[in-house]
Amino acid sequence: MQKSNFGLIGKNIEYSFSRAYFKHKFETENINASYKNFDLKDLSEFPAVFKKNHLKGLNVTIPYKEEIIPYLDALSPEAKTIGAVNTITLKNNKLIGHNTDAFGFKNSLTPLLEKHHEKALILGTGGASKAIAYVLKTLGIAYTFVSRKNTSTNLSYTELSPLIIQAHNLIINCTPLGTFPNIETSPNIPYQHLNSQHLLYDLVYNPPLTTFLKQGKKQGCKTINGLKMLELQAEKAWKIWNS
């Protein structure tokens, strides 16, 4: 049986979860497949990488989840609605973009939700934040984006008053702040106004307890990192590649 080749494209991705996860999966489940990291300085390298390595499927991470779309032949309905892709599969010689981040986030978040989690702050406005917003909308949770600059669609960090923090009991970090090796960094929110009613979700998983989550724990918040989301989205990607 011919070996199937998969991989991950992104920038500065040596730390990534995916390669180790799939290597372990292939070994324990006796699957004849490989998984490689493709660290691309520029996305113009993508077509050659895909062709040269005879890939059956790819994962996509920061900073290419939105930029990859023009290189694809089609999108799944969900990826089209979200406007971001983290999984690519080759079907009938066509590259199809999917989004499994939404599946991973929804299924890791919902067991932790309580009735008072009615409004959310999404920290960051990149490709990952689009999947998070999509999920919150399907769950009926109102959300506001937060970024470094105020725009017509989001608040700036400097605008996060005690009232805004207290009114939004779900806060999701979609920025890379706090990721190894820069573990001392964190989103610039007024942590002193958090309380036990807050749920803090950090998409960062390395380290397991980021500065963002540590500061939330000090205030009595419920916390979760991005590892469960990653595991769920990886398994969803595997099903798509083999469907």
VOBA-1610 file (N, C-alpha, C; in pm, whole numbers, padded with zeros to 5 digits, always signed):
BEGIN
Met+00085-00120+00000Met+00000+00000+00000Met+00089+00125+00000Gln+00059+00219-00091Gln+00139+00340-00104Gln+00123+00432+00018Lys+00235+00490+00060Lys+00232+00582+00173Lys+00159+00711+00135Ser+00075+00762+00227Ser+00008+00890+00209Ser+00086+00998+00281Asn+00102+01112+00216Asn+00180+01222+00272Asn+00091+01340+00311Phe+00113+01389+00433Phe+00038+01504+00484Phe+00136+01604+00544Gly+00088+01720+00582Gly+00178+01817+00641Gly+00108+01942+00691Leu+00190+02036+00735Leu+00144+02163+00790Leu+00220+02277+00724Ile+00147+02380+00680Ile+00215+02501+00632Ile+00186+02616+00727Gly+00287+02700+00746Gly+00276+02815+00833Gly+00410+02885+00834Lys+00428+02973+00932Lys+00556+03045+00947Lys+00604+03030+01090Asn+00730+02993+01108Asn+00788+02969+01241Asn+00708+02863+01317Ile+00698+02745+01258Ile+00608+02640+01311Ile+00681+02519+01368Glu+00808+02534+01400Glu+00883+02421+01456Glu+00818+02369+01584Tyr+00756+02459+01661Tyr+00693+02423+01789Tyr+00562+02347+01771Ser+00510+02340+01649Ser+00371+02302+01628Ser+00331+02166+01683Phe+00209+02161+01730Phe+00146+02041+01785Phe+00125+01933+01680Ser+00089+01972+01558Ser+00034+01879+01460Ser+00129+01766+01422Arg+00255+01798+01396Arg+00348+01694+01351Arg+00363+01583+01455Ala+00382+01619+01580Ala+00397+01519+01686Ala+00267+01440+01705Tyr+00153+01509+01693Tyr+00023+01442+01711Tyr+00003+01335+01604Phe+00025+01373+01478Phe+00000+01276+01371Phe+00107+01167+01366Lys+00230+01200+01401Lys+00335+01097+01408Lys+00295+00989+01508His+00246+01032+01625His+00201+00937+01727His+00080+00858+01678Lys-00012+00925+01613Lys-00132+00859+01561Lys-00095+00752+01458Phe-00006+00787+01366Phe+00033+00692+01262Phe+00103+00570+01321Glu+00187+00593+01423Glu+00260+00483+01485Glu+00168+00391+01565Thr+00081+00449+01646Thr-00005+00369+01734Thr-00117+00299+01659Glu-00161+00358+01547Glu-00270+00298+01470Glu-00220+00225+01346Asn-00086+00213+01336Asn-00022+00140+01226Asn-00070+00190+01089Ile-00064+00323+01072Ile-00106+00387+00948Ile+00017+00418+00863Asn+00014+00380+00737Asn+00127+00403+00647Asn+00119+00545+00590Ala+00167+00640+00667Ala+00158+00780+00628Ala+00271+00861+00691Ser+00298+00978+00634Ser+00397+01070+00690Ser+00334+01207+00709Tyr+00395+01287+00797Tyr+00346+01423+00824Tyr+00467+01513+00845Lys+00478+01617+00762Lys+00594+01707+00768Lys+00550+01852+00789Asn+00639+01929+00850Asn+00620+02074+00860Asn+00681+02141+00737Phe+00607+02236+00681Phe+00659+02317+00570Phe+00654+02463+00614Asp+00769+02511+00659Asp+00781+02647+00711Asp+00805+02741+00593Leu+00702+02815+00553Leu+00709+02898+00433Leu+00729+03044+00469Lys+00835+03102+00413Lys+00859+03246+00434Lys+00756+03328+00357Asp+00708+03271+00247Asp+00610+03340+00164Asp+00516+03235+00104Leu+00389+03268+00092Leu+00291+03170+00047Leu+00305+03138-00102Ser+00382+03218-00173Ser+00405+03188-00315Ser+00479+03054-00332Glu+00539+03005-00223Glu+00608+02875-00226Glu+00510+02758-00221Phe+00386+02786-00186Phe+00289+02679-00160Phe+00265+02584-00277Pro+00236+02632-00400Pro+00206+02536-00508Pro+00318+02436-00532Ala+00442+02483-00530Ala+00557+02394-00553Ala+00571+02292-00441Val+00549+02336-00318Val+00558+02246-00202Val+00454+02135-00213Phe+00332+02171-00250Phe+00225+02071-00259Phe+00256+01968-00367Lys+00298+02017-00483Lys+00324+01928-00595Lys+00446+01839-00572Lys+00554+01899-00525Lys+00680+01827-00507Lys+00669+01714-00406Asn+00589+01733-00302Asn+00580+01635-00193Asn+00463+01537-00208His+00391+01546-00319His+00280+01453-00348His+00186+01440-00228Leu+00140+01555-00182Leu+00059+01558-00060Leu-00087+01524-00086Lys-00143+01451+00009Lys-00285+01418+00003Lys-00367+01522+00079Gly-00304+01583+00179Gly-00375+01683+00258Gly-00279+01767+00340Leu-00327+01884+00382Leu-00245+01976+00460Leu-00328+02042+00569Asn-00260+02077+00678Asn-00314+02171+00775Asn-00251+02308+00747Val-00321+02413+00786Val-00273+02550+00765Val-00279+02624+00898Thr-00170+02693+00933Thr-00171+02769+01057Thr-00120+02912+01032Ile-00101+02986+01141Ile-00059+03126+01136Ile+00065+03141+01048Pro+00067+03239+00957Pro-00031+03346+00934Pro-00111+03330+00805Tyr-00131+03204+00760Tyr-00181+03182+00625Tyr-00326+03134+00613Lys-00403+03136+00721Lys-00538+03079+00714Lys-00632+03156+00622Glu-00607+03284+00605Glu-00687+03364+00511Glu-00617+03377+00376Glu-00486+03398+00381Glu-00408+03418+00258Glu-00409+03298+00164Ile-00432+03177+00219Ile-00428+03056+00138Ile-00545+03045+00041Ile-00655+03113+00070Ile-00780+03093-00005Ile-00765+03113-00156Pro-00697+03218-00205Pro-00683+03234-00352Pro-00607+03120-00421Tyr-00533+03040-00345Tyr-00457+02929-00403Tyr-00541+02802-00417Leu-00664+02804-00367Leu-00748+02685-00365Leu-00852+02688-00476Asp-00899+02569-00513Asp-00999+02559-00620Asp-01141+02576-00569Ala-01164+02540-00443Ala-01299+02551-00385Ala-01290+02548-00233Leu-01398+02592-00168Leu-01408+02590-00023Leu-01532+02513+00020Ser-01524+02448+00135Ser-01644+02389+00193Ser-01738+02503+00232Pro-01868+02478+00242Pro-01962+02585+00280Pro-01922+02654+00410Glu-01875+02577+00509Glu-01838+02634+00638Glu-01714+02723+00626Ala-01613+02676+00553Ala-01492+02757+00534Ala-01523+02886+00459Lys-01615+02877+00364Lys-01655+02996+00287Lys-01722+03098+00377Thr-01811+03051+00465Thr-01880+03141+00558Thr-01782+03203+00656Ile-01690+03123+00708Ile-01593+03170+00807Ile-01492+03265+00744Gly-01447+03233+00623Gly-01347+03314+00556Gly-01205+03279+00597Ala-01186+03157+00643Ala-01053+03110+00683Ala-01046+02958+00666Val-00926+02910+00634Val-00904+02767+00606Val-00790+02716+00693Asn-00810+02600+00757Asn-00699+02538+00830Asn-00673+02394+00785Thr-00752+02346+00687Thr-00737+02210+00637Thr-00759+02210+00486Ile-00668+02145+00414Ile-00679+02134+00268Ile-00675+01987+00230Thr-00762+01949+00139Thr-00758+01812+00088Thr-00756+01815-00064Leu-00698+01711-00123Leu-00692+01698-00268Leu-00799+01599-00313Lys-00896+01649-00390Lys-01004+01565-00439Lys-01020+01586-00589Asn-01007+01479-00667Asn-01020+01489-00813Asn-00929+01597-00872Asn-00806+01599-00822Asn-00704+01695-00866Asn-00740+01841-00837Lys-00830+01862-00742Lys-00866+01997-00700Lys-00836+02015-00551Leu-00785+02134-00514Leu-00755+02164-00375Leu-00878+02226-00309Ile-00928+02158-00207Ile-01049+02202-00139Ile-01014+02248+00002Gly-01057+02368+00039Gly-01030+02423+00171Gly-01144+02397+00269His-01108+02358+00390His-01205+02332+00498His-01163+02409+00623Asn-01254+02419+00717Asn-01220+02477+00847Asn-01264+02381+00957Thr-01166+02319+01023Thr-01198+02229+01135Thr-01174+02297+01270Asp-01121+02421+01267Asp-01104+02498+01391Asp-01239+02518+01459Ala-01341+02547+01379Ala-01475+02572+01434Ala-01526+02449+01509Phe-01510+02332+01449Phe-01551+02207+01513Phe-01477+02187+01645Gly-01343+02206+01641Gly-01263+02185+01761Gly-01298+02282+01872Phe-01317+02409+01835Phe-01351+02510+01936Phe-01488+02483+01997Lys-01587+02459+01914Lys-01724+02439+01964Lys-01732+02321+02060Asn-01669+02211+02022Asn-01683+02090+02103Asn-01595+02090+02228Ser-01496+02177+02234Ser-01418+02191+02357Ser-01477+02298+02449Leu-01548+02395+02391Leu-01606+02504+02469Leu-01739+02467+02535Thr-01828+02404+02462Thr-01966+02387+02509Thr-01980+02315+02645Pro-01893+02217+02678Pro-01908+02155+02810Pro-01881+02252+02926Leu-01815+02364+02898Leu-01777+02458+03004Leu-01872+02576+03016Leu-01961+02591+02920Leu-02049+02708+02919Leu-02156+02700+03028Glu-02184+02816+03087Glu-02293+02829+03184Glu-02389+02937+03135Lys-02504+02946+03199Lys-02609+03036+03151Lys-02563+03181+03143His-02473+03221+03233His-02433+03361+03234His-02329+03396+03127His-02282+03295+03053His-02185+03322+02946His-02261+03365+02820Glu-02310+03488+02824Glu-02395+03540+02716Glu-02320+03633+02621Lys-02208+03691+02668Lys-02134+03787+02586Lys-01986+03757+02594Ala-01918+03770+02480Ala-01777+03733+02472Ala-01692+03845+02413Leu-01566+03847+02455Leu-01464+03929+02391Leu-01370+03835+02316Ile-01346+03864+02188Ile-01251+03787+02108Ile-01127+03872+02091Leu-01016+03829+02151Leu-00891+03904+02145Leu-00813+03864+02020Gly-00800+03959+01927Gly-00734+03930+01800Gly-00833+03924+01686Thr-00785+03954+01566Thr-00874+03959+01449Thr-00819+03878+01330Gly-00730+03784+01357Gly-00673+03701+01250Gly-00765+03587+01209Gly-00709+03494+01130Gly-00788+03383+01076Gly-00854+03298+01182Ala-00786+03270+01292Ala-00844+03187+01398Ala-00966+03254+01460Ser-00960+03386+01475Ser-01071+03458+01538Ser-01199+03448+01457Lys-01187+03429+01326Lys-01305+03418+01240Lys-01383+03290+01270Ala-01309+03181+01294Ala-01375+03054+01329Ala-01442+03064+01465Ile-01377+03135+01557Ile-01432+03152+01692Ile-01561+03233+01685Ala-01561+03342+01608Ala-01681+03425+01592Ala-01795+03345+01530Tyr-01762+03263+01432Tyr-01862+03178+01366Tyr-01930+03085+01467Val-01849+03023+01553Val-01904+02931+01653Val-01992+03006+01754Leu-01943+03119+01803Leu-02020+03195+01901Leu-02155+03236+01844Lys-02156+03273+01718Lys-02282+03311+01653Lys-02379+03194+01650Thr-02328+03073+01618Thr-02416+02954+01615Thr-02468+02919+01753Leu-02391+02957+01858Leu-02432+02928+01996Leu-02520+03039+02056Gly-02540+03146+01980Gly-02621+03257+02029Gly-02551+03343+02132Ile-02416+03344+02129Ile-02338+03427+02222Ile-02291+03553+02149Ala-02330+03668+02199Ala-02288+03794+02139Ala-02138+03813+02160Tyr-02071+03872+02063Tyr-01926+03888+02076Tyr-01880+04022+02021Thr-01765+04065+02074Thr-01699+04187+02028Thr-01551+04156+02008Phe-01497+04197+01894Phe-01354+04180+01869Phe-01276+04288+01941Val-01155+04252+01986Val-01063+04348+02048Val-00930+04341+01973Ser-00879+04458+01934Ser-00752+04464+01863Ser-00671+04583+01913Arg-00552+04599+01858Arg-00467+04708+01905Arg-00525+04844+01870Lys-00597+04850+01757Lys-00656+04977+01715Lys-00808+04967+01712Asn-00872+05073+01752Asn-01017+05083+01744Asn-01059+05099+01598Thr-01160+05021+01556Thr-01219+05038+01423Thr-01370+05033+01437Ser-01439+05038+01324Ser-01585+05032+01327Ser-01636+04895+01371Thr-01549+04793+01367Thr-01592+04657+01401Thr-01530+04601+01529Asn-01439+04674+01590Asn-01380+04622+01714Asn-01336+04732+01810Leu-01321+04692+01936Leu-01267+04780+02038Leu-01115+04771+02038Ser-01052+04871+02096Ser-00908+04862+02122Ser-00889+04817+02267Tyr-00770+04766+02298Tyr-00742+04721+02434Tyr-00756+04834+02535Thr-00722+04955+02494Thr-00730+05069+02587Thr-00873+05106+02623Glu-00969+05055+02547Glu-01110+05085+02574Glu-01176+04985+02669Leu-01102+04884+02713Leu-01162+04780+02796Leu-01177+04830+02940Ser-01290+04889+02967Ser-01322+04944+03099Ser-01366+04833+03193Pro-01372+04859+03324Pro-01424+04760+03419Pro-01565+04712+03380Leu-01649+04804+03333Leu-01786+04766+03295Leu-01787+04670+03176Ile-01701+04696+03078Ile-01695+04608+02960Ile-01646+04470+03000Ile-01542+04464+03082Ile-01489+04335+03128Ile-01594+04258+03206Gln-01663+04325+03294Gln-01764+04258+03377Gln-01886+04213+03297Ala-01913+04282+03186Ala-02028+04246+03103Ala-01999+04130+03008His-01873+04099+02989His-01833+03992+02897His-01765+03880+02976Asn-01842+03778+03008Asn-01794+03672+03097Asn-01718+03560+03025Leu-01707+03571+02894Leu-01628+03476+02816Leu-01524+03556+02738Ile-01396+03525+02758Ile-01288+03597+02689Ile-01196+03495+02623Ile-01182+03509+02490Ile-01104+03412+02413Ile-00982+03480+02353Asn-00863+03428+02384Asn-00740+03481+02326Asn-00710+03410+02195Cys-00721+03485+02084Cys-00688+03430+01952Cys-00557+03485+01899Thr-00482+03555+01984Thr-00350+03606+01944Thr-00244+03502+01981Pro-00123+03513+01923Pro-00015+03421+01963Pro+00058+03464+02089Leu+00014+03571+02154Leu+00082+03621+02274Leu+00086+03516+02384Gly+00204+03492+02438Gly+00221+03393+02543Gly+00273+03260+02495Thr+00284+03243+02362Thr+00334+03118+02306Thr+00484+03103+02334Phe+00527+02982+02365Phe+00669+02951+02382Phe+00746+02996+02259Pro+00861+03062+02271Pro+00936+03084+02395Pro+00902+03216+02466Asn+00813+03296+02409Asn+00781+03427+02469Asn+00668+03414+02570Ile+00693+03333+02673Ile+00585+03293+02763Ile+00542+03402+02863Glu+00621+03508+02874Glu+00585+03614+02970Glu+00483+03712+02911Thr+00461+03708+02781Thr+00369+03803+02719Thr+00225+03758+02735Ser+00132+03854+02726Ser-00011+03824+02734Ser-00090+03941+02679Pro-00213+03919+02638Pro-00297+04030+02590Pro-00312+04137+02699Asn-00314+04261+02657Asn-00316+04374+02751Asn-00459+04408+02792Ile-00516+04323+02877Ile-00650+04351+02930Ile-00640+04379+03080Pro-00739+04449+03138Pro-00733+04478+03282Pro-00775+04356+03365Tyr-00680+04267+03390Tyr-00707+04139+03458Tyr-00767+04158+03597Gln-00739+04272+03661Gln-00787+04294+03798Gln-00940+04301+03806His-01007+04318+03690His-01153+04327+03690His-01222+04194+03657Leu-01142+04089+03639Leu-01198+03956+03618Leu-01246+03898+03750Asn-01339+03803+03742Asn-01389+03737+03864Asn-01428+03593+03835Ser-01485+03527+03933Ser-01516+03384+03921Ser-01626+03353+03819Gln-01694+03456+03769Gln-01796+03435+03667Gln-01735+03425+03526His-01608+03461+03515His-01542+03461+03384His-01488+03324+03345Leu-01498+03295+03216Leu-01432+03180+03154Leu-01330+03235+03055Leu-01202+03200+03076Leu-01095+03242+02986Leu-01050+03124+02901Tyr-01056+03142+02770Tyr-01015+03038+02676Tyr-00895+03091+02597Asp-00782+03019+02605Asp-00662+03059+02531Asp-00636+02958+02420Leu-00636+03002+02295Leu-00605+02911+02185Leu-00461+02863+02190Val-00375+02936+02261Val-00236+02893+02282Val-00236+02768+02372Tyr-00149+02673+02343Tyr-00142+02548+02420Tyr-00001+02519+02470Asn+00097+02597+02424Asn+00236+02577+02467Asn+00292+02712+02512Pro+00304+02735+02645Pro+00288+02640+02756Pro+00140+02611+02788Pro+00113+02502+02860Pro-00025+02468+02896Pro-00093+02577+02979Leu-00016+02643+03066Leu-00072+02752+03147Leu-00002+02882+03107Thr-00064+02956+03020Thr-00007+03081+02970Thr-00020+03191+03077Thr+00050+03301+03054Thr+00037+03416+03144Thr-00107+03467+03146Phe-00173+03467+03032Phe-00315+03504+03021Phe-00401+03420+03116Leu-00382+03289+03112Leu-00461+03199+03197Leu-00419+03210+03345Lys-00289+03225+03370Lys-00241+03241+03508Lys-00308+03360+03576Gln-00312+03472+03503Gln-00371+03593+03560Gln-00521+03576+03581Gly-00585+03498+03494Gly-00726+03468+03514Gly-00749+03382+03637Lys-00664+03281+03654Lys-00676+03192+03770Lys-00662+03270+03901Lys-00572+03369+03903Lys-00553+03451+04023Lys-00682+03523+04063Gln-00765+03551+03963Gln-00891+03622+03988Gln-01009+03525+04008Gly-00978+03395+04007Gly-01083+03294+04030Gly-01156+03249+03905Cys-01104+03283+03787Cys-01170+03246+03661Cys-01158+03097+03631Lys-01254+03046+03556Lys-01242+02913+03497Lys-01157+02929+03371Thr-01065+02834+03344Thr-00973+02850+03231Thr-00961+02721+03150Ile-00927+02739+03021Ile-00898+02625+02934Ile-00798+02670+02827Asn-00702+02584+02793Asn-00609+02616+02685Asn-00655+02550+02555Gly-00575+02566+02448Gly-00618+02522+02316Gly-00590+02378+02280Leu-00540+02298+02373Leu-00499+02162+02338Leu-00617+02073+02294Lys-00726+02075+02368Lys-00842+01993+02332Lys-00898+02033+02197Met-00902+02164+02172Met-00948+02213+02042Met-00861+02157+01929Leu-00729+02158+01951Leu-00636+02108+01850Leu-00655+01960+01823Glu-00673+01883+01929Glu-00694+01739+01913Glu-00822+01712+01834Leu-00927+01784+01867Leu-01056+01765+01798Leu-01048+01807+01651Gln-00982+01922+01626Gln-00974+01967+01487Gln-00884+01876+01405Ala-00780+01818+01468Ala-00691+01726+01397Ala-00765+01600+01354Glu-00845+01546+01444Glu-00922+01424+01411Glu-01027+01452+01303Lys-01086+01571+01308Lys-01182+01611+01205Lys-01111+01623+01069Ala-00991+01682+01070Ala-00912+01693+00946Ala-00881+01554+00890Trp-00845+01462+00977Trp-00813+01325+00934Trp-00933+01260+00866Lys-01051+01283+00920Lys-01173+01227+00856Lys-01196+01289+00719Ile-01173+01419+00706Ile-01190+01487+00578Ile-01091+01432+00475Trp-00965+01417+00516Trp-00863+01366+00423Trp-00896+01226+00374Asn-00965+01150+00455Asn-00992+01009+00421Asn-01137+00981+00383Ser-01213+01086+00358Ser-01354+01066+00321Ser-01368+01043+00171
//
